[in-house]
Amino acid sequence: MQTQILSNSVNKTAYARADVIRYYLGVDKLLEAEKVLLEKLSPTIRDSKILDIGVGGGRTTKFLLSISNNYTGIDYVAKFAEETGKKYPVAKILCGDVMNLKEFESDRFDFILFSYNGIDSIANEDRLKALNEIYRVLKKGGIFMFSSHNRNYQHFNKLPWQQRFHFDAEYFIFFLHCLYHLPKHYQMKKHEIYTDDYAIINDGDHRFSLLLYYISIEKQVKQLTDIGFVGIEAYSTEGKLVERDNLSHWIYYLARKS
Ligand SMILES: C[S@@+](CC[C@H](N)C(=O)[O-])C[C@H]1O[C@@H](n2cnc3c(N)ncnc32)[C@H](O)[C@@H]1O
């Protein structure tokens, strides 16, 4: 329990850091699988009620606003809500935590997105609370789309230089950067969790600052099914429907409220 609380607060602190906020405010392109899935879903979710959880710097806001004016974004880092609200004045952007969506009545949204593995910054018990809250505020037949780190990834829990190694100036700088942060990585490793259902590990993200949740497709489908979601589909980082995948660092999921 202590480790779960610690990982939640470590992650929230990292997301509220000025360099991390600057990074997310500077990105606005959809990722490969997001393009495929959002194109596919567009006819269904056009002009519908959309909730974008963990909106960050609003990377997905521009696209979602282009298909619906009924768009709400939330983020638990106040600075993200403030800056993204300024960037997209027509959008409704709130500061809030997915674990308690009390400002929204049940069965409200047609489409909910929690993009770029944002859900993985939440430890297990709170992840289940968050998924239940998402289920509650989704309309019957509504769609939830998110991505989550893949525990079956071929490079799971390997240090960056164990994943790819080549000789050039860019790689050398990257290598020095990793070396510099190695003591922090070993500090963070003490708080890692490994269970049959999931793992929470310190990968290289944001200078080894996060404790992130990794889960296999099989376990993620079970977690969603237990909550009541149906029609669950998993996609690779290229946007291909998959049942097993060890090449994608994270997996995209679509799930419906029954
Ligand atoms: C990996 S970033 C992705 C940001 C943005 N969605 C994007 O794709 O660029 C994850 C975001 O989720 C937010 N977040 C994490 N846990 C959250 C929670 N419990 N409630 C609301 N937002 C959360 C973080 O503050 C951060 O902005």
The ligand as a MOL file (V3000), in Angstrom:
LIG
                    3D

  0  0  0     0  0            999 V3000
M  V30 BEGIN CTAB
M  V30 COUNTS 27 29 0 0 0
M  V30 BEGIN ATOM
M  V30 1 C 2.0010 10.7080 -20.4860 0
M  V30 2 S 1.1900 12.2120 -20.1590 0 CHG=1
M  V30 3 C 0.1920 12.3830 -21.6280 0
M  V30 4 C -0.3230 13.7840 -21.8480 0
M  V30 5 C -1.2190 13.9190 -23.0860 0
M  V30 6 N -2.4190 13.1210 -22.9770 0
M  V30 7 C -0.4520 13.5090 -24.3200 0
M  V30 8 O -0.7890 12.4740 -24.8940 0
M  V30 9 O 0.4860 14.2160 -24.7140 0 CHG=-1
M  V30 10 C 0.0240 11.7060 -18.9360 0
M  V30 11 C -0.8810 12.8140 -18.4600 0
M  V30 12 O -1.8390 12.2480 -17.5750 0
M  V30 13 C -1.9910 13.1010 -16.4540 0
M  V30 14 N -2.4810 12.2590 -15.3470 0
M  V30 15 C -1.8300 11.2170 -14.7710 0
M  V30 16 N -2.5740 10.6900 -13.7870 0
M  V30 17 C -3.7190 11.4010 -13.7450 0
M  V30 18 C -4.8670 11.3340 -12.9220 0
M  V30 19 N -4.9480 10.4630 -11.9090 0
M  V30 20 N -5.8960 12.1870 -13.1720 0
M  V30 21 C -5.7950 13.1130 -14.1700 0
M  V30 22 N -4.7090 13.2460 -14.9480 0
M  V30 23 C -3.6830 12.3940 -14.7510 0
M  V30 24 C -0.6090 13.6860 -16.2320 0
M  V30 25 O -0.6190 14.8900 -15.4890 0
M  V30 26 C -0.1530 13.9030 -17.6730 0
M  V30 27 O -0.5600 15.1450 -18.1630 0
M  V30 END ATOM
M  V30 BEGIN BOND
M  V30 1 1 1 2
M  V30 2 1 2 3
M  V30 3 1 2 10
M  V30 4 1 3 4
M  V30 5 1 4 5
M  V30 6 1 5 6
M  V30 7 1 5 7
M  V30 8 2 7 8
M  V30 9 1 7 9
M  V30 10 1 10 11
M  V30 11 1 11 12
M  V30 12 1 11 26
M  V30 13 1 12 13
M  V30 14 1 13 14
M  V30 15 1 13 24
M  V30 16 1 14 15
M  V30 17 1 14 23
M  V30 18 2 15 16
M  V30 19 1 16 17
M  V30 20 1 17 18
M  V30 21 2 17 23
M  V30 22 1 18 19
M  V30 23 2 18 20
M  V30 24 1 20 21
M  V30 25 2 21 22
M  V30 26 1 22 23
M  V30 27 1 24 25
M  V30 28 1 24 26
M  V30 29 1 26 27
M  V30 END BOND
M  V30 END CTAB
M  END
